[in-house]
Amino acid sequence: MEPFKTLTSKVLVLSQANIDTDQIIPARFLTTTTREGLGKHAFNDWRYEADGSVKPESVLNRIDPSEHRILLGGPNFACGSSREHAPWALLDYGFRAVISTEIADIFTSNALKNGLLPIVVSQEVWDDLAQNQNQPVTIDLENNQIQRGNAEPVSFTVDSFARQCLIDGVDTFGWLMARDEQISSFESTRKDPKPEIAR
């Protein structure tokens, strides 16, 4: 997983309210157990016709994902079913962070576990980002701030453990594995209790 310390990018605005996880990655694409390749199906029905041809009017087909790594979503973003494939698809498409005024709790948990940073902001900040979407935005995770143009930095909150995993570029298992020596050292100091002798 790529460490996340700071990210500077343009934002892609999808202002619709209640964008659910089935819109992010339709259920028919949930047969895979890995994230590789899911990006081509992110928002599949918004990007392609039923015959698979590209919808040229879709903004998702008209941008360079490497330049738009921050998704600015409408309220109640990623509601619906708790599919882990939703953050997988967004990451594989190229997004590294999602900003909204409201993000579904289960999606937030899944996103943080997989390296996608969800950020909740006020409507005022959201509106400013949407109105200046071609202006690069910097997310500074080490200082929990969003910086944009000449505006004052905006602070945001994120679970402290998840934040450290993102900064280190590891998932929960990776965090534990990095502390294998410490865990082994601690375990070596523990004595197995003597078994009770039956009388």
mmCIF file of the C-alpha atoms, coordinates in Angstrom:
data_MODEL
# 
_entry.id   MODEL 
# 
loop_
_atom_site.group_PDB 
_atom_site.id 
_atom_site.type_symbol 
_atom_site.label_atom_id 
_atom_site.label_alt_id 
_atom_site.label_comp_id 
_atom_site.label_asym_id 
_atom_site.label_entity_id 
_atom_site.label_seq_id 
_atom_site.pdbx_PDB_ins_code 
_atom_site.Cartn_x 
_atom_site.Cartn_y 
_atom_site.Cartn_z 
_atom_site.occupancy 
_atom_site.B_iso_or_equiv 
_atom_site.pdbx_formal_charge 
_atom_site.auth_seq_id 
_atom_site.auth_comp_id 
_atom_site.auth_asym_id 
_atom_site.auth_atom_id 
_atom_site.pdbx_PDB_model_num 
ATOM 1   C CA . MET A 1 1   ? 0.000   0.000   0.000   1.00 0.00 ? 1   MET A CA 1 
ATOM 2   C CA . GLU A 1 2   ? 1.303   3.455   -0.911  1.00 0.00 ? 2   GLU A CA 1 
ATOM 3   C CA . PRO A 1 3   ? 1.992   5.587   2.213   1.00 0.00 ? 3   PRO A CA 1 
ATOM 4   C CA . PHE A 1 4   ? -0.332  8.568   2.512   1.00 0.00 ? 4   PHE A CA 1 
ATOM 5   C CA . LYS A 1 5   ? 1.283   11.657  4.037   1.00 0.00 ? 5   LYS A CA 1 
ATOM 6   C CA . THR A 1 6   ? 0.359   14.487  1.688   1.00 0.00 ? 6   THR A CA 1 
ATOM 7   C CA . LEU A 1 7   ? -1.618  14.442  -1.539  1.00 0.00 ? 7   LEU A CA 1 
ATOM 8   C CA . THR A 1 8   ? -1.937  17.329  -3.981  1.00 0.00 ? 8   THR A CA 1 
ATOM 9   C CA . SER A 1 9   ? -4.507  16.885  -6.707  1.00 0.00 ? 9   SER A CA 1 
ATOM 10  C CA . LYS A 1 10  ? -7.458  18.376  -8.523  1.00 0.00 ? 10  LYS A CA 1 
ATOM 11  C CA . VAL A 1 11  ? -10.882 17.247  -7.335  1.00 0.00 ? 11  VAL A CA 1 
ATOM 12  C CA . LEU A 1 12  ? -13.504 15.434  -9.371  1.00 0.00 ? 12  LEU A CA 1 
ATOM 13  C CA . VAL A 1 13  ? -16.981 16.604  -8.423  1.00 0.00 ? 13  VAL A CA 1 
ATOM 14  C CA . LEU A 1 14  ? -19.859 14.114  -8.329  1.00 0.00 ? 14  LEU A CA 1 
ATOM 15  C CA . SER A 1 15  ? -22.450 16.241  -6.579  1.00 0.00 ? 15  SER A CA 1 
ATOM 16  C CA . GLN A 1 16  ? -25.367 13.815  -6.609  1.00 0.00 ? 16  GLN A CA 1 
ATOM 17  C CA . ALA A 1 17  ? -26.781 12.965  -3.200  1.00 0.00 ? 17  ALA A CA 1 
ATOM 18  C CA . ASN A 1 18  ? -27.041 9.350   -2.026  1.00 0.00 ? 18  ASN A CA 1 
ATOM 19  C CA . ILE A 1 19  ? -24.479 7.842   -4.387  1.00 0.00 ? 19  ILE A CA 1 
ATOM 20  C CA . ASP A 1 20  ? -24.640 4.257   -3.199  1.00 0.00 ? 20  ASP A CA 1 
ATOM 21  C CA . THR A 1 21  ? -22.160 1.409   -3.342  1.00 0.00 ? 21  THR A CA 1 
ATOM 22  C CA . ASP A 1 22  ? -24.069 -0.294  -6.168  1.00 0.00 ? 22  ASP A CA 1 
ATOM 23  C CA . GLN A 1 23  ? -23.497 2.789   -8.303  1.00 0.00 ? 23  GLN A CA 1 
ATOM 24  C CA . ILE A 1 24  ? -19.827 2.831   -7.315  1.00 0.00 ? 24  ILE A CA 1 
ATOM 25  C CA . ILE A 1 25  ? -19.393 -0.847  -8.257  1.00 0.00 ? 25  ILE A CA 1 
ATOM 26  C CA . PRO A 1 26  ? -22.449 -2.754  -9.538  1.00 0.00 ? 26  PRO A CA 1 
ATOM 27  C CA . ALA A 1 27  ? -23.165 -6.091  -7.874  1.00 0.00 ? 27  ALA A CA 1 
ATOM 28  C CA . ARG A 1 28  ? -22.415 -8.092  -11.027 1.00 0.00 ? 28  ARG A CA 1 
ATOM 29  C CA . PHE A 1 29  ? -18.725 -7.214  -10.640 1.00 0.00 ? 29  PHE A CA 1 
ATOM 30  C CA . LEU A 1 30  ? -18.389 -8.579  -7.098  1.00 0.00 ? 30  LEU A CA 1 
ATOM 31  C CA . THR A 1 31  ? -17.148 -12.010 -8.141  1.00 0.00 ? 31  THR A CA 1 
ATOM 32  C CA . THR A 1 32  ? -13.483 -11.087 -7.663  1.00 0.00 ? 32  THR A CA 1 
ATOM 33  C CA . THR A 1 33  ? -11.644 -11.289 -4.337  1.00 0.00 ? 33  THR A CA 1 
ATOM 34  C CA . THR A 1 34  ? -8.896  -8.856  -5.380  1.00 0.00 ? 34  THR A CA 1 
ATOM 35  C CA . ARG A 1 35  ? -9.022  -5.162  -6.224  1.00 0.00 ? 35  ARG A CA 1 
ATOM 36  C CA . GLU A 1 36  ? -6.903  -5.341  -9.385  1.00 0.00 ? 36  GLU A CA 1 
ATOM 37  C CA . GLY A 1 37  ? -8.918  -4.398  -12.449 1.00 0.00 ? 37  GLY A CA 1 
ATOM 38  C CA . LEU A 1 38  ? -11.957 -3.142  -10.548 1.00 0.00 ? 38  LEU A CA 1 
ATOM 39  C CA . GLY A 1 39  ? -11.171 0.444   -11.503 1.00 0.00 ? 39  GLY A CA 1 
ATOM 40  C CA . LYS A 1 40  ? -12.422 -0.081  -15.035 1.00 0.00 ? 40  LYS A CA 1 
ATOM 41  C CA . HIS A 1 41  ? -15.829 -0.935  -13.557 1.00 0.00 ? 41  HIS A CA 1 
ATOM 42  C CA . ALA A 1 42  ? -15.968 1.961   -11.067 1.00 0.00 ? 42  ALA A CA 1 
ATOM 43  C CA . PHE A 1 43  ? -19.261 3.771   -11.759 1.00 0.00 ? 43  PHE A CA 1 
ATOM 44  C CA . ASN A 1 44  ? -19.644 1.319   -14.646 1.00 0.00 ? 44  ASN A CA 1 
ATOM 45  C CA . ASP A 1 45  ? -23.242 2.190   -15.506 1.00 0.00 ? 45  ASP A CA 1 
ATOM 46  C CA . TRP A 1 46  ? -22.418 5.902   -15.557 1.00 0.00 ? 46  TRP A CA 1 
ATOM 47  C CA . ARG A 1 47  ? -19.485 5.345   -17.914 1.00 0.00 ? 47  ARG A CA 1 
ATOM 48  C CA . TYR A 1 48  ? -20.701 2.661   -20.337 1.00 0.00 ? 48  TYR A CA 1 
ATOM 49  C CA . GLU A 1 49  ? -23.770 1.788   -22.359 1.00 0.00 ? 49  GLU A CA 1 
ATOM 50  C CA . ALA A 1 50  ? -25.389 -1.625  -21.988 1.00 0.00 ? 50  ALA A CA 1 
ATOM 51  C CA . ASP A 1 51  ? -23.386 -2.853  -25.000 1.00 0.00 ? 51  ASP A CA 1 
ATOM 52  C CA . GLY A 1 52  ? -20.111 -1.773  -23.354 1.00 0.00 ? 52  GLY A CA 1 
ATOM 53  C CA . SER A 1 53  ? -19.536 1.303   -25.497 1.00 0.00 ? 53  SER A CA 1 
ATOM 54  C CA . VAL A 1 54  ? -18.166 4.391   -23.767 1.00 0.00 ? 54  VAL A CA 1 
ATOM 55  C CA . LYS A 1 55  ? -20.469 7.246   -22.788 1.00 0.00 ? 55  LYS A CA 1 
ATOM 56  C CA . PRO A 1 56  ? -18.434 10.275  -23.936 1.00 0.00 ? 56  PRO A CA 1 
ATOM 57  C CA . GLU A 1 57  ? -20.557 12.632  -21.848 1.00 0.00 ? 57  GLU A CA 1 
ATOM 58  C CA . SER A 1 58  ? -19.507 10.984  -18.581 1.00 0.00 ? 58  SER A CA 1 
ATOM 59  C CA . VAL A 1 59  ? -16.992 13.141  -16.746 1.00 0.00 ? 59  VAL A CA 1 
ATOM 60  C CA . LEU A 1 60  ? -15.351 9.940   -15.510 1.00 0.00 ? 60  LEU A CA 1 
ATOM 61  C CA . ASN A 1 61  ? -14.377 9.189   -19.115 1.00 0.00 ? 61  ASN A CA 1 
ATOM 62  C CA . ARG A 1 62  ? -13.083 12.696  -19.802 1.00 0.00 ? 62  ARG A CA 1 
ATOM 63  C CA . ILE A 1 63  ? -10.487 13.159  -17.072 1.00 0.00 ? 63  ILE A CA 1 
ATOM 64  C CA . ASP A 1 64  ? -7.007  11.860  -16.401 1.00 0.00 ? 64  ASP A CA 1 
ATOM 65  C CA . PRO A 1 65  ? -7.369  9.874   -13.140 1.00 0.00 ? 65  PRO A CA 1 
ATOM 66  C CA . SER A 1 66  ? -3.733  10.585  -12.277 1.00 0.00 ? 66  SER A CA 1 
ATOM 67  C CA . GLU A 1 67  ? -4.617  14.288  -12.056 1.00 0.00 ? 67  GLU A CA 1 
ATOM 68  C CA . HIS A 1 68  ? -7.899  13.831  -10.179 1.00 0.00 ? 68  HIS A CA 1 
ATOM 69  C CA . ARG A 1 69  ? -7.117  11.685  -7.146  1.00 0.00 ? 69  ARG A CA 1 
ATOM 70  C CA . ILE A 1 70  ? -9.650  13.366  -4.856  1.00 0.00 ? 70  ILE A CA 1 
ATOM 71  C CA . LEU A 1 71  ? -13.352 12.619  -5.291  1.00 0.00 ? 71  LEU A CA 1 
ATOM 72  C CA . LEU A 1 72  ? -15.744 15.307  -4.051  1.00 0.00 ? 72  LEU A CA 1 
ATOM 73  C CA . GLY A 1 73  ? -18.988 13.443  -3.519  1.00 0.00 ? 73  GLY A CA 1 
ATOM 74  C CA . GLY A 1 74  ? -22.495 14.606  -2.696  1.00 0.00 ? 74  GLY A CA 1 
ATOM 75  C CA . PRO A 1 75  ? -24.162 14.106  0.701   1.00 0.00 ? 75  PRO A CA 1 
ATOM 76  C CA . ASN A 1 76  ? -24.673 10.597  2.089   1.00 0.00 ? 76  ASN A CA 1 
ATOM 77  C CA . PHE A 1 77  ? -21.887 9.285   -0.116  1.00 0.00 ? 77  PHE A CA 1 
ATOM 78  C CA . ALA A 1 78  ? -21.462 5.495   -0.397  1.00 0.00 ? 78  ALA A CA 1 
ATOM 79  C CA . CYS A 1 79  ? -24.681 4.565   1.334   1.00 0.00 ? 79  CYS A CA 1 
ATOM 80  C CA . GLY A 1 80  ? -26.187 1.135   0.689   1.00 0.00 ? 80  GLY A CA 1 
ATOM 81  C CA . SER A 1 81  ? -24.632 -2.295  1.057   1.00 0.00 ? 81  SER A CA 1 
ATOM 82  C CA . SER A 1 82  ? -21.336 -2.781  2.881   1.00 0.00 ? 82  SER A CA 1 
ATOM 83  C CA . ARG A 1 83  ? -19.288 -4.088  -0.033  1.00 0.00 ? 83  ARG A CA 1 
ATOM 84  C CA . GLU A 1 84  ? -15.523 -3.760  0.377   1.00 0.00 ? 84  GLU A CA 1 
ATOM 85  C CA . HIS A 1 85  ? -15.294 -3.727  -3.419  1.00 0.00 ? 85  HIS A CA 1 
ATOM 86  C CA . ALA A 1 86  ? -16.480 -0.088  -3.393  1.00 0.00 ? 86  ALA A CA 1 
ATOM 87  C CA . PRO A 1 87  ? -13.244 1.380   -1.974  1.00 0.00 ? 87  PRO A CA 1 
ATOM 88  C CA . TRP A 1 88  ? -11.276 -1.186  -4.006  1.00 0.00 ? 88  TRP A CA 1 
ATOM 89  C CA . ALA A 1 89  ? -12.865 0.094   -7.226  1.00 0.00 ? 89  ALA A CA 1 
ATOM 90  C CA . LEU A 1 90  ? -12.278 3.746   -6.340  1.00 0.00 ? 90  LEU A CA 1 
ATOM 91  C CA . LEU A 1 91  ? -8.637  3.071   -5.477  1.00 0.00 ? 91  LEU A CA 1 
ATOM 92  C CA . ASP A 1 92  ? -8.021  1.059   -8.624  1.00 0.00 ? 92  ASP A CA 1 
ATOM 93  C CA . TYR A 1 93  ? -9.599  3.828   -10.714 1.00 0.00 ? 93  TYR A CA 1 
ATOM 94  C CA . GLY A 1 94  ? -7.103  6.265   -9.198  1.00 0.00 ? 94  GLY A CA 1 
ATOM 95  C CA . PHE A 1 95  ? -8.766  7.994   -6.261  1.00 0.00 ? 95  PHE A CA 1 
ATOM 96  C CA . ARG A 1 96  ? -6.919  8.215   -2.959  1.00 0.00 ? 96  ARG A CA 1 
ATOM 97  C CA . ALA A 1 97  ? -9.358  10.351  -0.970  1.00 0.00 ? 97  ALA A CA 1 
ATOM 98  C CA . VAL A 1 98  ? -13.097 11.064  -0.838  1.00 0.00 ? 98  VAL A CA 1 
ATOM 99  C CA . ILE A 1 99  ? -14.477 14.324  0.537   1.00 0.00 ? 99  ILE A CA 1 
ATOM 100 C CA . SER A 1 100 ? -18.143 14.881  1.318   1.00 0.00 ? 100 SER A CA 1 
ATOM 101 C CA . THR A 1 101 ? -20.425 16.512  3.849   1.00 0.00 ? 101 THR A CA 1 
ATOM 102 C CA . GLU A 1 102 ? -21.596 13.042  4.880   1.00 0.00 ? 102 GLU A CA 1 
ATOM 103 C CA . ILE A 1 103 ? -20.080 9.619   4.249   1.00 0.00 ? 103 ILE A CA 1 
ATOM 104 C CA . ALA A 1 104 ? -21.669 6.291   5.184   1.00 0.00 ? 104 ALA A CA 1 
ATOM 105 C CA . ASP A 1 105 ? -20.147 4.720   8.320   1.00 0.00 ? 105 ASP A CA 1 
ATOM 106 C CA . ILE A 1 106 ? -19.574 1.241   6.894   1.00 0.00 ? 106 ILE A CA 1 
ATOM 107 C CA . PHE A 1 107 ? -17.932 2.640   3.779   1.00 0.00 ? 107 PHE A CA 1 
ATOM 108 C CA . THR A 1 108 ? -15.727 4.832   5.980   1.00 0.00 ? 108 THR A CA 1 
ATOM 109 C CA . SER A 1 109 ? -14.522 1.775   7.882   1.00 0.00 ? 109 SER A CA 1 
ATOM 110 C CA . ASN A 1 110 ? -13.876 -0.225  4.699   1.00 0.00 ? 110 ASN A CA 1 
ATOM 111 C CA . ALA A 1 111 ? -12.126 2.707   3.041   1.00 0.00 ? 111 ALA A CA 1 
ATOM 112 C CA . LEU A 1 112 ? -9.725  3.295   5.925   1.00 0.00 ? 112 LEU A CA 1 
ATOM 113 C CA . LYS A 1 113 ? -8.806  -0.390  6.068   1.00 0.00 ? 113 LYS A CA 1 
ATOM 114 C CA . ASN A 1 114 ? -7.883  -0.339  2.389   1.00 0.00 ? 114 ASN A CA 1 
ATOM 115 C CA . GLY A 1 115 ? -5.928  2.898   2.030   1.00 0.00 ? 115 GLY A CA 1 
ATOM 116 C CA . LEU A 1 116 ? -8.671  5.282   0.877   1.00 0.00 ? 116 LEU A CA 1 
ATOM 117 C CA . LEU A 1 117 ? -9.037  8.408   3.031   1.00 0.00 ? 117 LEU A CA 1 
ATOM 118 C CA . PRO A 1 118 ? -12.635 9.581   3.680   1.00 0.00 ? 118 PRO A CA 1 
ATOM 119 C CA . ILE A 1 119 ? -12.957 13.187  4.890   1.00 0.00 ? 119 ILE A CA 1 
ATOM 120 C CA . VAL A 1 120 ? -16.114 14.921  6.120   1.00 0.00 ? 120 VAL A CA 1 
ATOM 121 C CA . VAL A 1 121 ? -16.253 18.707  5.707   1.00 0.00 ? 121 VAL A CA 1 
ATOM 122 C CA . SER A 1 122 ? -18.797 21.470  6.194   1.00 0.00 ? 122 SER A CA 1 
ATOM 123 C CA . GLN A 1 123 ? -21.131 22.525  3.392   1.00 0.00 ? 123 GLN A CA 1 
ATOM 124 C CA . GLU A 1 124 ? -19.233 25.807  3.140   1.00 0.00 ? 124 GLU A CA 1 
ATOM 125 C CA . VAL A 1 125 ? -15.918 24.038  2.508   1.00 0.00 ? 125 VAL A CA 1 
ATOM 126 C CA . TRP A 1 126 ? -17.579 21.581  0.096   1.00 0.00 ? 126 TRP A CA 1 
ATOM 127 C CA . ASP A 1 127 ? -19.069 24.453  -1.903  1.00 0.00 ? 127 ASP A CA 1 
ATOM 128 C CA . ASP A 1 128 ? -15.702 26.209  -2.088  1.00 0.00 ? 128 ASP A CA 1 
ATOM 129 C CA . LEU A 1 129 ? -13.987 23.044  -3.335  1.00 0.00 ? 129 LEU A CA 1 
ATOM 130 C CA . ALA A 1 130 ? -16.715 22.467  -5.933  1.00 0.00 ? 130 ALA A CA 1 
ATOM 131 C CA . GLN A 1 131 ? -16.582 26.042  -7.201  1.00 0.00 ? 131 GLN A CA 1 
ATOM 132 C CA . ASN A 1 132 ? -12.793 25.893  -7.566  1.00 0.00 ? 132 ASN A CA 1 
ATOM 133 C CA . GLN A 1 133 ? -12.438 22.335  -8.785  1.00 0.00 ? 133 GLN A CA 1 
ATOM 134 C CA . ASN A 1 134 ? -9.563  23.081  -11.150 1.00 0.00 ? 134 ASN A CA 1 
ATOM 135 C CA . GLN A 1 135 ? -7.516  24.513  -8.303  1.00 0.00 ? 135 GLN A CA 1 
ATOM 136 C CA . PRO A 1 136 ? -5.168  21.901  -6.810  1.00 0.00 ? 136 PRO A CA 1 
ATOM 137 C CA . VAL A 1 137 ? -6.017  20.844  -3.269  1.00 0.00 ? 137 VAL A CA 1 
ATOM 138 C CA . THR A 1 138 ? -3.495  19.466  -0.788  1.00 0.00 ? 138 THR A CA 1 
ATOM 139 C CA . ILE A 1 139 ? -4.509  16.950  1.853   1.00 0.00 ? 139 ILE A CA 1 
ATOM 140 C CA . ASP A 1 140 ? -1.943  16.912  4.649   1.00 0.00 ? 140 ASP A CA 1 
ATOM 141 C CA . LEU A 1 141 ? -2.692  13.805  6.683   1.00 0.00 ? 141 LEU A CA 1 
ATOM 142 C CA . GLU A 1 142 ? 0.228   14.307  9.047   1.00 0.00 ? 142 GLU A CA 1 
ATOM 143 C CA . ASN A 1 143 ? -1.364  17.581  10.207  1.00 0.00 ? 143 ASN A CA 1 
ATOM 144 C CA . ASN A 1 144 ? -4.998  16.618  9.480   1.00 0.00 ? 144 ASN A CA 1 
ATOM 145 C CA . GLN A 1 145 ? -5.551  19.600  7.206   1.00 0.00 ? 145 GLN A CA 1 
ATOM 146 C CA . ILE A 1 146 ? -6.909  20.442  3.770   1.00 0.00 ? 146 ILE A CA 1 
ATOM 147 C CA . GLN A 1 147 ? -5.138  23.328  2.056   1.00 0.00 ? 147 GLN A CA 1 
ATOM 148 C CA . ARG A 1 148 ? -6.653  25.122  -0.931  1.00 0.00 ? 148 ARG A CA 1 
ATOM 149 C CA . GLY A 1 149 ? -5.395  28.258  -2.618  1.00 0.00 ? 149 GLY A CA 1 
ATOM 150 C CA . ASN A 1 150 ? -5.115  31.241  -0.310  1.00 0.00 ? 150 ASN A CA 1 
ATOM 151 C CA . ALA A 1 151 ? -7.891  30.050  1.968   1.00 0.00 ? 151 ALA A CA 1 
ATOM 152 C CA . GLU A 1 152 ? -7.244  29.132  5.575   1.00 0.00 ? 152 GLU A CA 1 
ATOM 153 C CA . PRO A 1 153 ? -6.384  25.446  6.064   1.00 0.00 ? 153 PRO A CA 1 
ATOM 154 C CA . VAL A 1 154 ? -9.342  23.289  7.072   1.00 0.00 ? 154 VAL A CA 1 
ATOM 155 C CA . SER A 1 155 ? -8.880  20.721  9.824   1.00 0.00 ? 155 SER A CA 1 
ATOM 156 C CA . PHE A 1 156 ? -10.490 17.299  9.660   1.00 0.00 ? 156 PHE A CA 1 
ATOM 157 C CA . THR A 1 157 ? -10.644 14.289  11.935  1.00 0.00 ? 157 THR A CA 1 
ATOM 158 C CA . VAL A 1 158 ? -9.819  10.659  11.256  1.00 0.00 ? 158 VAL A CA 1 
ATOM 159 C CA . ASP A 1 159 ? -9.473  7.643   13.522  1.00 0.00 ? 159 ASP A CA 1 
ATOM 160 C CA . SER A 1 160 ? -5.962  7.812   14.988  1.00 0.00 ? 160 SER A CA 1 
ATOM 161 C CA . PHE A 1 161 ? -5.044  4.164   14.384  1.00 0.00 ? 161 PHE A CA 1 
ATOM 162 C CA . ALA A 1 162 ? -6.349  4.226   10.806  1.00 0.00 ? 162 ALA A CA 1 
ATOM 163 C CA . ARG A 1 163 ? -4.481  7.499   10.252  1.00 0.00 ? 163 ARG A CA 1 
ATOM 164 C CA . GLN A 1 164 ? -1.192  5.956   11.353  1.00 0.00 ? 164 GLN A CA 1 
ATOM 165 C CA . CYS A 1 165 ? -1.742  2.931   9.107   1.00 0.00 ? 165 CYS A CA 1 
ATOM 166 C CA . LEU A 1 166 ? -2.359  5.253   6.137   1.00 0.00 ? 166 LEU A CA 1 
ATOM 167 C CA . ILE A 1 167 ? 0.762   7.287   6.891   1.00 0.00 ? 167 ILE A CA 1 
ATOM 168 C CA . ASP A 1 168 ? 2.827   4.090   7.219   1.00 0.00 ? 168 ASP A CA 1 
ATOM 169 C CA . GLY A 1 169 ? 1.272   2.546   4.112   1.00 0.00 ? 169 GLY A CA 1 
ATOM 170 C CA . VAL A 1 170 ? 0.087   -0.619  5.861   1.00 0.00 ? 170 VAL A CA 1 
ATOM 171 C CA . ASP A 1 171 ? -3.178  -2.335  6.657   1.00 0.00 ? 171 ASP A CA 1 
ATOM 172 C CA . THR A 1 172 ? -4.003  -3.748  10.102  1.00 0.00 ? 172 THR A CA 1 
ATOM 173 C CA . PHE A 1 173 ? -2.146  -6.998  9.405   1.00 0.00 ? 173 PHE A CA 1 
ATOM 174 C CA . GLY A 1 174 ? 0.863   -5.105  8.085   1.00 0.00 ? 174 GLY A CA 1 
ATOM 175 C CA . TRP A 1 175 ? 0.884   -2.939  11.225  1.00 0.00 ? 175 TRP A CA 1 
ATOM 176 C CA . LEU A 1 176 ? 1.005   -6.073  13.384  1.00 0.00 ? 176 LEU A CA 1 
ATOM 177 C CA . MET A 1 177 ? 3.681   -7.741  11.260  1.00 0.00 ? 177 MET A CA 1 
ATOM 178 C CA . ALA A 1 178 ? 5.909   -4.668  11.590  1.00 0.00 ? 178 ALA A CA 1 
ATOM 179 C CA . ARG A 1 179 ? 5.828   -5.239  15.336  1.00 0.00 ? 179 ARG A CA 1 
ATOM 180 C CA . ASP A 1 180 ? 6.561   -8.953  15.236  1.00 0.00 ? 180 ASP A CA 1 
ATOM 181 C CA . GLU A 1 181 ? 9.784   -8.613  17.244  1.00 0.00 ? 181 GLU A CA 1 
ATOM 182 C CA . GLN A 1 182 ? 8.080   -6.622  19.973  1.00 0.00 ? 182 GLN A CA 1 
ATOM 183 C CA . ILE A 1 183 ? 5.222   -9.105  20.138  1.00 0.00 ? 183 ILE A CA 1 
ATOM 184 C CA . SER A 1 184 ? 7.619   -12.058 20.287  1.00 0.00 ? 184 SER A CA 1 
ATOM 185 C CA . SER A 1 185 ? 9.680   -10.340 22.992  1.00 0.00 ? 185 SER A CA 1 
ATOM 186 C CA . PHE A 1 186 ? 6.583   -9.708  25.068  1.00 0.00 ? 186 PHE A CA 1 
ATOM 187 C CA . GLU A 1 187 ? 5.366   -13.271 24.636  1.00 0.00 ? 187 GLU A CA 1 
ATOM 188 C CA . SER A 1 188 ? 8.764   -14.634 25.728  1.00 0.00 ? 188 SER A CA 1 
ATOM 189 C CA . THR A 1 189 ? 8.413   -12.909 29.106  1.00 0.00 ? 189 THR A CA 1 
ATOM 190 C CA . ARG A 1 190 ? 5.163   -14.620 29.855  1.00 0.00 ? 190 ARG A CA 1 
ATOM 191 C CA . LYS A 1 191 ? 5.213   -17.894 31.738  1.00 0.00 ? 191 LYS A CA 1 
ATOM 192 C CA . ASP A 1 192 ? 2.645   -20.536 31.040  1.00 0.00 ? 192 ASP A CA 1 
ATOM 193 C CA . PRO A 1 193 ? 0.545   -21.086 34.128  1.00 0.00 ? 193 PRO A CA 1 
ATOM 194 C CA . LYS A 1 194 ? 1.210   -24.408 35.823  1.00 0.00 ? 194 LYS A CA 1 
ATOM 195 C CA . PRO A 1 195 ? -1.593  -26.847 35.130  1.00 0.00 ? 195 PRO A CA 1 
ATOM 196 C CA . GLU A 1 196 ? -3.705  -27.661 38.120  1.00 0.00 ? 196 GLU A CA 1 
ATOM 197 C CA . ILE A 1 197 ? -3.166  -31.151 39.465  1.00 0.00 ? 197 ILE A CA 1 
ATOM 198 C CA . ALA A 1 198 ? -6.339  -33.084 39.844  1.00 0.00 ? 198 ALA A CA 1 
ATOM 199 C CA . ARG A 1 199 ? -6.894  -34.440 43.346  1.00 0.00 ? 199 ARG A CA 1 
# 
